[in-house]
Amino acid sequence: MKTIILTEQDLILVYRLHIQNSRILIYRVLVPLRWYLILIGILFLGISICLGKHTSYEFISHAISYLGLLFFLLGFIVFLMPFIAKYTAKNTWRKNKILHHSYILTWDQNNLSAHSDISEHKHKWSAYCQTVQDENYILAYYQQNLFFIIPKRFFESSEEVHDFLNHLDSGIKKNKEST
């Protein structure tokens, strides 16, 4: 079996993949709209400045400026999320030395196992609840925010990836049927 060695860059990319596919409202709804939020915020701030100079309706001017500030800040925070994810991944890498150890991943019809020189994990396929993947990684979730990281470079062939994903998908189906 091949040994998996994760790098700090792996962890950064996996954090981004995890966050992009999470159920967090901010990513599902607001990320695609981040530039619109910033532009609407700037527009509202500009309108409030114009209203403040040319009208005596201070309440309306202040309400529009606060609304503009809210839109702008929300868009800016969403814009910063990839940078926050990178910082969090680097911090996690630095603090969790267990991530620096290589591990061997094995599987059979019933279980997925990961062995390293300091730990052993063995889960039945039916313990997994979700899978997320991109062109480089497979995240096998056994809880909402806990997952195995499997770089696709670990596999010898696309058939091996397919076999692994079939085991994982059938386990997820069993998990969903039992709940």
ROLO-962823 format. One line per 3 residues: number of its first residue (from 1); their letters; for each residue z, x, y of C-alpha. Coordinates in Angstrom, 3 decimals, padded with zeros to 6 digits. Each point is the difference from the previous one (the first is absolute). Example, Ala and Ser with C-alpha at 12.3 -4.5 7.8 and 13.67 -1.06 7.14 Angstrom:
REM ROLO-962823
1	AS	007.800:012.300:-004.500  -000.660:001.370:003.440
END
This chain:
REM ROLO-962823
1	MKT	000.000:000.000:000.000  -000.680:001.043:003.537  002.781:000.699:002.471
4	IIL	000.183:-001.880:003.306  001.024:001.962:003.053  000.341:-001.937:003.231
7	TEQ	-000.456:001.593:003.396  001.261:-001.002:003.413  -003.524:-001.170:000.848
10	DLI	000.004:-002.202:-003.117  003.197:-001.632:001.189  -001.403:-000.612:003.499
13	LVY	-003.127:-001.674:-001.412  002.049:-002.025:-002.497  002.327:-001.247:002.775
16	RLH	-003.022:-001.189:001.959  -001.419:-001.713:-003.078  003.356:-001.649:-000.723
19	IQN	000.406:-001.239:003.566  -003.579:-001.269:000.270  000.476:-002.063:-003.143
22	SRI	003.509:-001.191:000.695  000.867:-003.571:000.779  001.267:000.943:003.431
25	LIY	-001.386:-002.390:002.623  -000.602:002.795:002.459  -002.594:001.574:-002.288
28	RVL	-001.692:-003.104:-001.265  -000.470:-001.633:003.391  000.691:002.344:002.880
31	VPL	-001.692:003.269:-001.004  -003.521:-001.450:000.186  000.913:-001.450:003.412
34	RWY	001.763:003.042:001.504  -002.703:000.814:002.582  -000.240:-003.651:001.050
37	LIL	003.776:-000.117:000.484  -000.088:003.074:002.227  -002.967:-001.323:002.011
40	IGI	001.574:-003.450:000.429  003.212:001.689:001.131  -001.855:002.067:002.600
43	LFL	-001.935:-003.076:001.125  003.185:-002.041:000.440  001.687:002.845:001.878
46	GIS	-003.015:000.206:002.322  000.023:-003.773:000.565  003.711:000.072:000.800
49	ICL	-000.524:002.753:002.570  -002.784:-002.002:001.666  002.064:-003.192:-000.067
52	GKH	003.014:001.812:001.406  -001.974:001.171:003.039  -001.907:-003.205:000.726
55	TSY	002.357:-002.824:-000.837  003.520:-001.140:000.545  000.475:-001.045:-003.625
58	EFI	002.290:002.828:-001.051  001.103:-001.730:-003.207  -003.553:-000.252:-001.314
61	SHA	-000.738:003.583:001.002  003.129:001.272:-001.766  -000.647:-002.109:-003.113
64	ISY	-003.547:001.331:-000.294  001.157:003.588:000.532  002.673:-000.321:-002.716
67	LGL	-002.539:-001.546:-002.347  -002.420:002.832:000.781  002.700:002.567:-000.624
70	LFF	000.854:-001.671:-003.313  -003.638:000.047:-001.180  -000.464:003.596:001.121
73	LLG	003.178:001.248:-001.709  -000.759:-001.893:-003.205  -003.502:001.468:-000.121
76	FIV	001.339:003.473:000.755  002.644:-000.211:-002.752  -002.616:-001.126:-002.519
79	FLM	-002.250:002.830:001.196  002.809:002.492:-000.720  000.628:-001.206:-003.570
82	PFI	-002.257:002.577:-001.752  001.831:002.766:001.871  003.359:-001.494:-000.959
85	AKY	-001.135:-000.173:-003.641  -001.008:003.677:000.112  003.354:000.984:001.498
88	TAK	001.881:-002.055:-002.613  -001.998:001.571:-002.852  000.628:003.530:001.300
91	NTW	003.689:-000.760:000.378  000.159:-001.456:-003.521  -001.779:003.066:-001.380
94	RKN	002.421:002.325:001.759  003.156:-001.848:-001.093  -000.925:-000.940:-003.594
97	KIL	-000.419:003.227:-001.927  -000.622:-001.992:-003.195  -003.489:-000.708:001.344
100	HHS	-000.748:003.738:-000.110  000.372:000.112:-003.786  -003.016:-000.460:-002.220
103	YIL	000.044:-002.716:-002.627  -001.942:-000.988:-003.070  -001.222:-003.561:-000.276
106	TWD	-000.581:-001.511:-003.444  -000.702:-003.511:-001.183  -000.574:-001.977:-003.127
109	QNN	-000.473:-003.680:-000.841  003.577:-000.863:001.023  001.266:002.437:002.631
112	LSA	-000.746:002.212:002.949  002.136:003.142:000.080  000.478:002.775:002.525
115	HSD	001.804:003.202:-000.969  000.987:002.923:002.181  002.421:002.863:-000.383
118	ISE	002.696:-002.042:001.800  -000.691:-003.638:-000.884  -001.539:-002.429:-002.454
121	HKH	-001.268:-003.513:000.692  -001.313:-002.472:-002.506  -001.097:-003.528:000.856
124	KWS	-001.646:-002.654:-002.092  -003.350:-001.064:001.405  001.472:-003.463:000.568
127	AYC	002.525:001.512:002.431  -002.755:000.459:002.583  -000.661:-002.708:002.534
130	QTV	-002.905:001.302:002.094  -002.584:002.729:000.252  -001.707:001.369:003.079
133	QDE	-002.739:002.586:-000.042  -002.556:001.744:002.120  -002.506:002.723:-000.859
136	NYI	002.758:002.632:-000.412  003.206:-001.686:-001.165  001.458:-002.723:-002.171
139	LAY	003.372:-001.433:000.982  001.704:-001.733:-002.925  002.759:-002.199:001.464
142	YQQ	003.043:-000.825:-002.087  001.770:-001.554:003.007  -001.259:-001.098:003.389
145	NLF	000.435:003.418:001.631  000.424:002.267:-003.046  -002.998:001.426:-001.774
148	FII	-001.401:002.827:-002.070  -002.568:002.120:001.792  -002.914:000.872:-002.244
151	PKR	-002.699:002.148:001.616  -003.372:-000.814:-001.526  -000.665:003.737:-000.287
154	FFE	002.507:-000.111:-002.869  -002.482:-001.825:-002.237  -002.663:001.831:-001.969
157	SSE	-002.635:-002.729:000.396  -000.718:-003.384:001.517  000.440:-001.498:-003.492
160	EVH	003.556:001.335:-000.062  000.661:-001.586:003.419  -001.431:-003.269:-001.302
163	DFL	002.172:000.140:-003.141  003.105:000.687:002.084  -000.752:-002.855:002.408
166	NHL	-000.637:-002.383:-002.917  003.455:000.778:-001.417  001.533:-000.428:003.431
169	DSG	-001.808:-003.287:000.722  000.937:-001.506:-003.362  003.640:000.976:000.614
172	IKK	-000.070:-001.600:003.435  -001.414:-003.200:-001.524  002.827:-000.046:-002.574
175	NKE	002.518:000.554:002.802  -001.383:-002.926:002.002  -000.081:-002.280:-003.046
178	ST	003.647:000.719:-000.755  001.197:-000.868:003.526
END
